[in-house]
């Protein structure tokens, strides 16, 4: 998990997300935000294979962390409620 040690930076990021939660919940908007973030981070002409794979690695780690921390527990609860695959 990307734990941010600098509390001021963490608070700024949290505030951006909280202030824009309504638009982030609409279908496709998070996808757009991620694509736009990548474009902004690479618009300085420093697009490279390494920079691209680092960005994709960040996405993959975030995906895995979300699954590990929240979705896996939900899946385990549903398996208990509904039964396992036979």
Buried (B, 14 or more C-beta within 10 A) or exposed (E): EEEEEEEEEEEEEEEEEEEEEEEEEEEEEEEEEBEEEBEEBBEEEEEEEEEEEEBEEEEEEEEEEEEEEEEEEEEEEEEEEEEEEE
